[in-house]
Amino acid sequence: MEELKAQIKKESSAATRLSKDAIAAFTTRDFATGKALMRQAANAGRNCKNLIEQYKQICSHDK
């Protein structure tokens, strides 16, 4: 369970960092890099969402 929590934090941090980096790239008009980073951020966000769902399922089974 602790490993799952750590992985959620890791994916969440990655999504945040990638999103900020993408915005910085868009600001400098580097659209190709911004788009690639935003795609990676979205994937990290989806992974985080899936991990949270797994965590909720585990918690509901423990009750």
C-alpha angles and dihedrals in degrees: 000000000000090000090055091050090051091050091050090053091047094052092044092052091047092051091050094047094046092048092051091047090050092051090050090051092049089049090057089046093248092140099167092055092042092052093049092048092047090051089052090047091052091050091050089049092052090048089051091050091051091049091050090052090051090050092051091050092051091048093049091051091051093059 
